Amino acid sequence: MGTITVNVKDGVEKEFRRVASIAHGSEKGYLGKAITEAMQRWIDEKRQKEIAERELKLLEKGFSFGRKLYETRDELHER
């Protein structure tokens, strides 16, 4: 486990503690659970954004499917 010391605005801290206690109960460790969950969601969002940007660049670049092996649908299905 790691330890991080951060400073946040008082209003944000109060609201976070309130919502965290509702979500995780007020037993020992609820704040750590809520912060870990929030950090993981933030990481997942950023990772997903990176993936989307990378894939959009690939789409803009285009794909080569090679040459066409048939002229009509009938040729494809040998009818």
C-alpha positions as CSV (number, residue, x, y, z in Angstrom):
1,M,0.0,0.0,0.0
2,G,1.2,3.5,-0.8
3,T,0.7,6.7,1.1
4,I,-0.2,9.9,-0.6
5,T,-0.6,13.2,1.2
6,V,-2.7,15.8,-0.7
7,N,-4.4,19.1,-0.1
8,V,-7.9,19.6,-1.4
9,K,-10.4,22.4,-0.9
10,D,-12.4,22.1,2.3
11,G,-15.8,21.9,0.6
12,V,-14.6,19.1,-1.7
13,E,-13.2,17.2,1.2
14,K,-16.4,17.5,3.2
15,E,-18.6,16.4,0.3
16,F,-16.2,13.5,-0.6
17,R,-16.3,12.3,3.0
18,R,-20.1,12.5,3.2
19,V,-20.6,10.6,-0.1
20,A,-17.9,8.1,0.7
21,S,-19.5,7.3,4.1
22,I,-22.8,6.7,2.3
23,A,-21.3,4.5,-0.3
24,H,-18.9,2.5,1.9
25,G,-20.3,2.9,5.4
26,S,-18.5,4.7,8.1
27,E,-16.4,1.8,9.3
28,K,-12.6,2.1,9.4
29,G,-11.0,2.4,6.0
30,Y,-14.0,3.8,4.1
31,L,-12.1,6.9,3.0
32,G,-9.3,4.8,1.6
33,K,-11.7,2.6,-0.3
34,A,-13.5,5.6,-1.8
35,I,-10.3,7.3,-2.8
36,T,-8.9,4.1,-4.4
37,E,-12.1,3.7,-6.3
38,A,-12.0,7.3,-7.5
39,M,-8.4,7.1,-8.5
40,Q,-9.1,3.8,-10.4
41,R,-12.0,5.4,-12.3
42,W,-9.8,8.4,-13.2
43,I,-7.1,6.1,-14.5
44,D,-9.6,4.0,-16.5
45,E,-11.1,7.2,-18.1
46,K,-7.7,8.5,-19.1
47,R,-6.6,5.1,-20.4
48,Q,-9.9,4.8,-22.4
49,K,-9.3,8.3,-23.8
50,E,-5.8,7.4,-25.0
51,I,-7.2,4.2,-26.7
52,A,-9.9,6.2,-28.4
53,E,-7.4,8.8,-29.7
54,R,-5.1,6.1,-30.9
55,E,-7.9,4.3,-32.8
56,L,-9.2,7.5,-34.3
57,K,-5.7,8.2,-35.7
58,L,-5.7,4.7,-37.2
59,L,-9.1,5.3,-38.8
60,E,-7.9,8.6,-40.3
61,K,-4.9,6.9,-41.7
62,G,-7.1,4.3,-43.4
63,F,-6.9,0.6,-44.0
64,S,-5.7,-1.5,-46.9
65,F,-7.8,-4.5,-47.5
66,G,-5.8,-5.7,-50.4
67,R,-7.1,-6.3,-53.9
68,K,-10.6,-7.4,-54.7
69,L,-10.9,-11.1,-55.3
70,Y,-14.3,-11.0,-57.0
71,E,-16.4,-8.7,-59.1
72,T,-19.9,-9.6,-58.1
73,R,-21.7,-11.1,-55.1
74,D,-22.5,-14.2,-57.2
75,E,-18.8,-14.9,-57.7
76,L,-18.2,-14.6,-54.0
77,H,-20.9,-17.3,-53.3
78,E,-20.1,-19.3,-56.4
79,R,-23.7,-19.2,-57.7
